[in-house]
Amino acid sequence: MDARKNTPTQQPKRVNRQVSQRGMLSIVMLMVSLVALAYSLVGGIKVVHDVLDAKIGTGTHMLVPVIVIGVAYGVGWITAMVAIRVYGNLILPMLINVFIWICLAGVCYLYIAILTRLYDQEYELVNYVKYVFVMLTWLTAMVGLHLIIEDHNLRPFAIPLLIISMFHLGLIVFRYVFDNGNAYYLPGDLLFLFGMSAFSIFMLAHVGLLNPLRKRFTSYFDMNSVAIRSHD
């Protein structure tokens, strides 16, 4: 009789202990992800400020902060994936969506700031390369966060970029038709315009170019989630 009474009372304790442990790991992953992404965001803003003010050079002077920011972003990205896909965190997707909107605001600000420098036509080729590199970095960070959230839609994020692209097109027409712009800078203007317009159109069309990559991430983390649940 004593053995029968002890058996059912021991199993719920073990299950409850495992459930609480999984919830604790989910919270830890959430905190680590948010802190790491916040570090990368602050670092990215500082790099943008230095590039726009020509306070950062090329080579190792620019490579070092980019590597450090990339490490912080990678830690935040991986822990967010684990927290959401493996431990089923329901709060983190909403917070990641906030980070995506912050990245979009940063991209729009960067685009407008670069436009003013392109219009003034007082930059050197090395500055233009840094502008393109920083813009690609921010766009990549935004798309990377987009891949974390299942069934996330990028269409609304394309609208502000398309509006700025149309404004850019108007500046090009005015600069080179009415304001006697230097034709030397025209290829750079057109390259930046076509690049941003193409990126925005692909976002708006939502043609599914990232679906294979998303499915690979989903299947990989789903297998790990099943493995963890099998040990619960």
N, C-alpha and C positions, 0 to 999 in steps of 0.2 A: 504493500500500500504506500509506503514512503517513497519508493522508487517511482511510482506512477505520479505522485504529486510533485516530485522534483523535476521530472522530465519536461512537462509543459511550461514550468516557470523559468527554466534556464534558457530555452530557445528565444523567447521574446527579448530577453535581456541582450543576448548576443546579436540579434537582428537590429534592435534599437541602437546598440553601440556602433554597429557598422553604418547604419543610416546617418547617425550624427557625425560620424567620422567623414563620410562622403560629403555631407553638407559643409563641414568645416573646411575640407579641401577646396570645395567650390568657392567659398568665401575668400580663402587665401589666394586662389588663382585670380579672382576678381580684383583683389587689392593690388596684387603684383602687376597685373595687366594695366590697370588704370595708372599706377605710379610710373611704370615704364613708358607707356604711351604719352603721359604728361611730360616726362623728361624729354622724349624725342620731339614733342610739339614745341616746347620752350626752346630747345636747341635749334630746331628748324627755323623758328622765328628770328633767333639771333643771327643765323647764317644768312637769311634773306636780308636782314638789315645791313649786315656787313657787305654783302654783294652789291646791293643797291647803292651803298655809300662808298664803294670801291675801297673798303677797308680790309678785304681779304684777297690774297694773291692766288696764284695758280700753283700747281704741283702739290707738294706735301702740305703747304699752308692751308689749302682747301680740302685736301684728302683726309687729313686727320679728323677734323670735326665731322665730316660726312661719315666716316667709319664709326665714330663714337655714337652719332645719332642713329645710324643704321643698326648698331648692336642693341641700343635701347628699344628701337622700334621692333626689331625682331623678337626680343624677349616679350614685349607687350603683345605682339601678334600671336606668337605661339601659345602663350598662357591664356589668351582670350579664346583661341580655338579649343584648347583643352577644357577650359571652364564651360564653354557653351556646348560643344559637341560631345564631350565625354562625360562631364558632370552635370550637364543639363541646367546650367545657370540661366535663369529667366530675366534677370535684371541687366546683365552685361550687354545683351543685344541693344537695349534702349540707350545705354551709355555709349556704346560704340557708334550708334547712329548720330549721337551728339558730336562725337569726334569727327565724323564724316562731314557734318555741316560746318564745323570749325575749319577743317581742311579746305572745304569749298570756299569759305570766306577768305582764307589765306591765299588760295589760288586766284580769286578775283582781285584781291588787293595787289598781289604780285603782278598780275596781267596788266592792270591799270598803271602801276608804277613803271613797268617796263615800256608801256606805250609812250609815256611821257619822254623817256630817254630815247626811244626810237624816233620820235618826232623831232626832238632837238638835234639829232644826228651829230652828237659830240662824243660818241662812244667809239672805242677801238674794237677790233675783232675779238680780242681776248675777253672783253667785257660781254660781248654778244654771246660767246660760247658759255660763259658763266650764267647768263640769263636763261639760256635754253636748258642748261644742266639743272639749275635750281627749279625751273618750272616742271621739268620731267620728274624730278624727285618728288615734288609735292603731288603731282598727278598720280604717280605710282603709289604713294602712300595712301591717297584717297581710294584708289581702286583696290589696294590690298585690304583696307578696312571693309570695303564693300564685299569682298569675298568671305569675310568671317560670318556675316549674317546670312542665314538661309533665305532665299527668295527675295533678296533686297533689290529694290528698283532704283536704277541710276537716272531714269528719265528726268525727274524734277531737277536734278543737279546740272543737267545739260543746258537748261534754259538761261541761267545767268551768263554762262560762258558764251553762248550763241549771241546774246545781246551785246556783250563786250566785243565779240568778233565783228559784228556788224558796225559797231562804233569804230573799231580798228580799220575796217574797210573804208569808212568815210574819211578818217584821218589820212589814209594813204592817198585817196583821190584828191583831197584838199592840198596835201603837202606837195605832191608831184605835179599837179595841174595848175593850182592857183598860187602856190607859195614857192615855186621854183626850187623844189627839193633836189638834193644831190643824188643823181642816178646811181652813184656808187653804193648807196644804202638801200636801194630798192630790193635787191634779192633777199636781204635779211628781213625786210618788212614782209615780203610776200611769203617767205618760208615760215615765219612765225605765224602769219595769218592762216595759211593753209594747214599748218600743223594743229593749231588750236581749233580751227573749224572742223577738221576731220575728226579730231578727238570728240568734240561736242556732238557731232552728227552720229557717230557710232554709239555714244551714250544715249542719245535720243531715240535712235532706231532700235536699240536693245536687241541686236541681231543674234546674241548668244555666243559671241566669240569666247567669252570666259566660262561658258558652261562646262566644257570638258575639264578645265582646271578645277572648277568648283566641285564637280562630281568626284574627281580624284581625292580632293581634300575630304569631302564628305564620307566617301567609302572608307578611307584610311582611318579617320577618327571614329566612325561608326563601329568598325571592327574593334578598336580599342575600348569603346564604350561597352560593347557586348562582352568583351573579355573581363572588364571590371565588374559588370553586373553579374556575371557567372560566378564570381567569387563572393558575392554578397550573401 
